[in-house]
Every structure is written in structure tokens, then in C-alpha cells.
Amino acid sequence: MAEITYREALKRAMREEMQHDPNVVIWGEDIVAYNNGGAYGVTQGLAKEFAGRVRDVPISEEAIIGLGVGAAMNGMRPICEIMTVNFTLVAWDQIVNHAAKQSHMFNGLLKVPMVIRTPNGHGRTASTHSQNFDSWFASIPGLKVIAPSTPYDAKGLLKSAIRDNDPVIFLEHLQLYGTKGEVPDEEYFVPIGESVYRRRGADVTVVSWGRMAFESNKAANMLAQDGIDVELIDLRTLRPLDLTLALESIKKTNRAIVVEEGWRSVGLGAEIAASLQEQAFDYLDAPIARVAGLEVPMPYAKNLERATLPFADDVVAAVKAMMQKQY
Amino acid sequence: MDNQSLISLYRKMLLVRVFEDKSAEMYTKARIAGFLHLTNGQEAIAVGAMSALNADDDLFTHYRDHGYAILKGASPESVMAELFGRATGTTGGRGGSMHLIHMDTNYWGGYAIVGGHLTLASGVAAANQFHGNGRVVTCVMGDGSTNIGTFHAALNWAQLWKLPIIFLVENNQFAMGTTIRNHSALPDVYRKADGYGMAAEQVDGNDVLAVHDVIARAAARGRAGEGPTLVEAVTYRHRGHSMADPDVQRDKAEIADWKKRDPIHRFANEVLLKRGIASPQDLEEISAEVEARVDKAAEFAENSPEPALDTLYKHIYMEPVSNMQVGGSLIRPPQIGARVASSEGENGRQ
């Protein structure tokens, strides 16, 4: 098995699926000419391999999504790239009122097999370019929402998303693009809607996804040196949400922390904590804790940005606090 | 056009008119709820346009869509049943008046977010172009739609890729209650195409034959690979924006003046009767037929069942998703072993 980057894993998924199905196309801003393919290089080289099927489009996010919905309804499988998740706001009506609702409102007469790929992330780009809307997307019936944390899952889930017959929001992460992991050479798929144990442990359950699953794994390594044994569950898909493993884990560890990057209140972490306590109240030795982003628009200054976002050390602190506190 | 086709245009315009009047009646009898937008006075646009297109050409419309659905082949029964919110409606009672559909003939639906469907229609046109299937899309909207972002985004893209699509604006000169002089910097809507180098035509929307000719030209352009056309059909609605509109803001004299240009009476007098294609008695017979047809539709709707409650979650996803109700609170049966094995390579490595 070769070690490749998260970015390369995504590209391989698209290449394989474009070879598999001639109706798969990629439309996005600056995915062909600029930088030989993409502001973040995910589509680099694909336009040359698949003439006419990877196209630069106008900076019109509502049209990128809307044309994607139309093309998907009419026999294509478009992958629509939105340069960063921040720009999906321009297309919110097209996503919520159209992509998500077509098949239900039109009673199954229409289907929308499209993938909207877009990265979360930050990097000294200030508040309009450093946001996380995982919770918003995950609250919408009709959408499937995916947020992989490893190259293995990025490839396997993107392949599943492209073959899926529903609209999928595929949330990549700028800070994960360069991370590496083992990815098999042979074809595989990771099913949508299944969480996974990223790490087995006995003391405390950590539930996370995306970049924070990556950070939580780092935290677990640090905590292991202090003798704290973390069980880490990576949700991978945010809608439909699979809490089976989280529930099973809590029954063993009796403690749980939900770790998310986005704003804390009304966030997906709150939904997860509520759902888990509804089903595992009698097993809990402590209130379910949350680690999340601070509720401020992201500042530009280095120290302020660092203070706003959660990292591994925040997870370490939360786990230690939970383990030390007597209830 | 032969005489039979001309008489057919009349019959269709009348069917749309009578259907709307029956819908209004059913609304006042509380059989229909919510928003009900009627197209009285604008029938020549839908009938003229649909008569110029192939049966499998694609159609997207705004929410003033009853006539379009029927003209595309949805039965008056299924449309009236949808307005009633019944299981036998075009979407089984899910979409209501504003979201009719008839996919047997590629009527992709009525859309109720102003301008929201222009991009979708362009996407269907892009797929037609990609597959080279020769189909042309018609995307119908009101004059109010020409000010929203998707109008400009869709027109720019459609012209850029030379998509086979006709943007058909029913300019009834009001965006709800706001007159076009107060909502559009360019009241001549067709000139907005200039900004994108797009072909455009303005036509008398109350002249069914003129609309037919303009749409036929635009469709030919699309099929020949020459790209999109913006068609502005100027008209006026006889009723308010919807059944909820008391219609106090429009000038009574203006309404009366436009009623003199009623597209149905005009076509009957200036074409059918004048040229001796039909007699007054013929027209009365058609009228009686159409009335009976629409009465039958209302009766069908009245006798149709409500949608079954257990269909509520159907089609949120194309294949059933076991844990979709209330987002995630329902727990899937565990299959833990398989999933741990599939991700072993990643454990603890980051």
C-alpha cells in the first residue's frame, strides 16, 4: 500500500470515477487553467486526461450549483467544485431549496446525483474566508453530508458519493490536503453513513469528524503518554448520522466528549450530545462535554486565529478535566 | 398553420382559462389552500410557445404553472388533484399549485423561488448539449425574475456555452404589485440580453400566433447550436398576483383597457370568426366541451384520497436510509467488525 496525500486521494477517486462513467464531469472555478488545476490543486492534470469533461466556469456559485442540479437531473453526474465552503453561501438557495428538495417534493420523479466538493479551512484569511458550516448542511433533509479525515476515507467516500443518487455535500479540509496516509492501489469504496473506530480505548469516548478527528487522534497519542486510553470515533458522514459506535463506546467508557471545529451553540456537537444522552443516560458517569470553535468571526491576527480554533491541546485539556473531575 | 391547428390553439387557451376560473372557485370553497397564482389574460404565451416546440422538448416554469402543466400533457384531473393536495396529484400532494410536474414529456416542474429555476434549466440544457440529443429547453419566468442574480448568472453562462435554451419572460408588467417601471432599470426586458451578446426578441404576448413564430425561431436557433434566446412576451394579468391579492394597487382603467385585448377573444374574433374558420356556434360548442372537461377534473379531485401518512419520508433519499428520520437520533443496527477491519491501516497513524 502506498502512502499518498489526502489531495492525491481525492484526485484518484475522481479519475477512477471519470474512467468508470462517461457522465461524470467536473465544473468549478479555476480548476483547469489556474495553477494547472485548482486553487488548491485537487484537480491538477484531470482536464488534460478528460477533454471537455473538466471545465472552468464563471464565478457564479449559484449557477455552478444550479447547473449541476439540472445536469444531474438530466442524466449526468456532475462534481461541482466550490473553491471554499465560504462561497457556498452565495448558492444557499440552490442547495437548500433545489438540490435537497427535488426528489422529495417532486415525489421521486426527479433525482439529483451530484457531488458538491468544497473545502473547510483557515489560514490567516480572516472571517469571510475561515468558516465552518458543517452543522448547517447536516441539518437539511435531502442532503448527504460527508467530512473525511484521512486519505483512505477521502478516496473511498468520494467514490461512493459520485455513484450515489442523492446530492452530496463533500466537505474537504484545507489543513488536511497535505496530510498523508496509506491508500490501497486496488479499488475500494467507503460506505456513506457509517462511522468508524479510529482508535480503540477504555477510558473515554471522543466523537469527532474532519480536521478535528485528525486533531483528536493527535490528542489521543499525547494522552496515552499520561496513561489515558481514548476511544476515538470518526463519524465520517454527518448526514445520515451514524451514532451506533458512539453509543456502544459510551456503554463501555461511561464518558464522552464531542469535538467539532465550528461554532459551539446550535452546533452538530449539541445534536450529538443530546442524542447520546437520550439513549445512554444511565451509562454516563459525567455530562457529555463539547470542544468547539469559539463563537467569534475569525480574526486575521495569528494569535487570535489560533485562540479561536480548537486543536489537539484543547482536546487533551478537555479529556483531562473530565477524567480528573469527581462526580 | 391549418384550420384544425388554429381551432386547437383556441381550445387550449380556453381550457387554461376555464381551468383557472374553476381553481378560483375551488379556492373560495376552501378546497385549495396556500398560494394560488392564476394566469387569466396570459394564456396566449403558454399556448403559443408550447405549440412551437416538440413534445419531448424540455420545460421549466415559474409558479404560475397550471396551464403549462396541462399543455405539456398532465391531465386536468391530476393538476386539480394536486391543487387539492390529493394523492392523485402530479406530485401526490407534495408540491401543490406552485410545483406541478409532468416528466413523461420533460416538464421539469414549476418553481416558486423567483429565478431559482433559471440555473436548473440551464443545467438541463447543458446535459442536452453534452448528450447531443437535440432537445431545446424553454425556461419561463415573470418580469420580476429579470432582476435577480440567477437571471444574470444563467444568461451569462448559457451564452458562454451556447446552450440550447429559450429564456421566455412573461412580462405582465408587475412583480407582485410593483410596476415594471419601479422594479426594472430597463423596462424593455429583452434588451437585458444585450449585456450577454444574446439573441433577443420582444413579442405581443396576447397574440398567440406571434408567440408561436418567435418561439419557433428561438428553438431553431437552439437546435442549430447557435445558443440561447431571450424572448420577452408583453402581456397583462386579469387577476391579482395570487388569490390572496386584493388587487388595489393597479389602475382600474388600465385593467379594463387590457381586458379589451383579451388574447382568447381577440384570437376568436380576429382569426377564427373573421376568416370563417369557425362559427359562433362552433365556439360555443368548444366552450361547453371545455367546461365539462374541467368540471370532470374538479369532481375527480374532490373524490381523490389524501396522501397516505406513511409516505411522508419517501423519496427524501432515492434509496431508503435507515437512520434518516430526525437527522441521527435513530440508531442503525451495528456491523462493527467489518468497519474496524476496513480502517485498520489508519489507526493511530496520525
Interface residues (C-beta under 8 A of the other chain):
Chain A: M1 V25 V57 P58 S60 E62 A63 I65 G66 L67 G68 V69 G70 A71 A72 M73 N74 G75 M76 P78 D93 Q94 N97 H98 S103 H104 M105 F106 N107 G108 L109 L110 K111 A138 S139 P141 G142 K144 T150 Y152 D153 N165 D166 T179 G181 E182 Y188 V190 G193 E194 S195 V196 Y197 R198 R199 R200 F214 N217 K218 A220 N221 R239 P240 L241 D242 L243 T244 L245 L247 E248 E271 I272 S275 E278 Q279
Chain B: D58 T91 G92 R94 G95 H99 I101 M103 W108 G109 Y111 I113 G116 H117 L118 T119 L120 A121 S122 G123 V124 A125 A126 A127 N128 F130 H131 G149 T150 A153 A154 N156 W157 L160 K314 H315 I316 Y317 M318 E319 V321 S322 N323 M324 G327 G328 S329 I331 R332 P333 P334 Q335 I336 R339 V340 S342 S343 G345 E346 N347 G348 R349 Q350
